[in-house]
Amino acid sequence: MTYHAKEPKFLWILLFILTITYAYALEETLWTNVAYGVSFIFFAALTMSYRLDVLEDKIIHIVHVFGFAIRKRTIEADEVAKLTTIHLGERTIILLHLKKGLRLKLQRFSPKGLETELLEFAKKHHIKVEHTNPSQENKRSN
């Protein structure tokens, strides 16, 4: 199944407005150009979206900017060291720990069902799964 997520907008809009404000306020041409360059990066971040395809024996993760795919990562089942699910109230964050030492953080994907599908993928390919619930851990420590 295919899942989609978009980058949250608030922080990127705030940073974009701040850098444009500084670009107008700065008098030196070099720093003005730097501020405009940084504002373009923040604007590009506003358009970022992600696509995740969970297939039979691999996971495909694609990053889009301005509607164009800029990075496509194919993760074979044997490249995944473990899968961690973190439950924060209604939200769930999924961490895919790859054997190369990298970690892929998956959150805000829709439609619902990504967690279930990834847990089935992990079970099918004998991938270690860890479940974490920080709110219960905080209650235990108090």
TATAFEN-V159481 format. One record per residue. N is the residue number from 1. RES is the residue in one small letter. SS is DSSP state (@ for helix, = for strand, . for the rest). PSI is psi as a letter, one per 40 degrees, with the letter a starting at -180 (NA if undefined). NEAR is the number of other ideal C-beta (glycine too) atoms within 8 Angstrom. Layout:
{{N & RES & SS & PSI & NEAR} {N & RES & SS & PSI & NEAR}}
//
This chain:
{{1 & m & . & i & 6} {2 & t & = & h & 6} {3 & y & = & i & 12} {4 & h & = & i & 10} {5 & a & = & i & 12} {6 & k & = & i & 9} {7 & e & . & h & 10} {8 & p & . & i & 7} {9 & k & . & d & 8} {10 & f & @ & d & 6} {11 & l & @ & d & 7} {12 & w & @ & d & 13} {13 & i & @ & d & 9} {14 & l & @ & d & 8} {15 & l & @ & d & 9} {16 & f & @ & d & 12} {17 & i & @ & d & 8} {18 & l & @ & d & 8} {19 & t & @ & d & 13} {20 & i & @ & d & 11} {21 & t & @ & d & 8} {22 & y & @ & d & 9} {23 & a & @ & d & 11} {24 & y & @ & d & 6} {25 & a & @ & d & 6} {26 & l & . & h & 9} {27 & e & . & d & 4} {28 & e & . & h & 6} {29 & t & @ & d & 5} {30 & l & @ & d & 6} {31 & w & @ & d & 8} {32 & t & @ & d & 11} {33 & n & @ & d & 8} {34 & v & @ & d & 8} {35 & a & @ & d & 13} {36 & y & @ & d & 11} {37 & g & @ & d & 8} {38 & v & @ & d & 9} {39 & s & @ & d & 12} {40 & f & @ & d & 8} {41 & i & @ & d & 8} {42 & f & @ & d & 12} {43 & f & @ & d & 10} {44 & a & @ & d & 10} {45 & a & @ & d & 9} {46 & l & @ & d & 11} {47 & t & . & e & 11} {48 & m & . & h & 11} {49 & s & = & i & 10} {50 & y & = & i & 12} {51 & r & = & h & 11} {52 & l & = & h & 15} {53 & d & = & h & 10} {54 & v & = & h & 10} {55 & l & . & a & 7} {56 & e & . & d & 3} {57 & d & . & e & 6} {58 & k & = & i & 9} {59 & i & = & h & 13} {60 & i & = & h & 12} {61 & h & = & h & 11} {62 & i & = & h & 12} {63 & v & = & h & 11} {64 & h & = & h & 13} {65 & v & = & h & 9} {66 & f & . & f & 6} {67 & g & . & e & 5} {68 & f & = & h & 6} {69 & a & = & h & 7} {70 & i & = & e & 6} {71 & r & = & h & 6} {72 & k & = & h & 8} {73 & r & = & h & 8} {74 & t & = & h & 7} {75 & i & = & h & 13} {76 & e & = & i & 7} {77 & a & @ & d & 11} {78 & d & @ & e & 5} {79 & e & @ & e & 8} {80 & v & = & h & 15} {81 & a & = & d & 7} {82 & k & = & i & 9} {83 & l & = & h & 15} {84 & t & = & h & 11} {85 & t & = & h & 14} {86 & i & = & h & 11} {87 & h & = & h & 11} {88 & l & = & g & 9} {89 & g & . & b & 5} {90 & e & . & d & 3} {91 & r & = & i & 7} {92 & t & = & h & 9} {93 & i & = & h & 10} {94 & i & = & h & 14} {95 & l & = & h & 12} {96 & l & = & h & 12} {97 & h & = & h & 10} {98 & l & = & i & 12} {99 & k & . & d & 6} {100 & k & . & e & 5} {101 & g & . & e & 4} {102 & l & . & i & 6} {103 & r & = & h & 7} {104 & l & = & h & 10} {105 & k & = & h & 7} {106 & l & = & h & 12} {107 & q & . & i & 9} {108 & r & . & f & 6} {109 & f & . & i & 10} {110 & s & = & i & 7} {111 & p & . & i & 4} {112 & k & . & i & 4} {113 & g & . & e & 7} {114 & l & @ & d & 12} {115 & e & @ & d & 9} {116 & t & @ & d & 7} {117 & e & @ & d & 10} {118 & l & @ & d & 14} {119 & l & @ & d & 11} {120 & e & @ & d & 8} {121 & f & @ & d & 12} {122 & a & @ & d & 12} {123 & k & @ & d & 9} {124 & k & @ & d & 7} {125 & h & . & e & 10} {126 & h & . & f & 4} {127 & i & . & h & 12} {128 & k & = & h & 7} {129 & v & = & h & 11} {130 & e & = & h & 8} {131 & h & = & h & 7} {132 & t & = & h & 9} {133 & n & . & g & 8} {134 & p & @ & d & 9} {135 & s & @ & d & 9} {136 & q & @ & d & 7} {137 & e & @ & d & 9} {138 & n & @ & d & 8} {139 & k & @ & d & 7} {140 & r & @ & d & 6} {141 & s & @ & d & 5} {142 & n & . & NA & 4}}
//
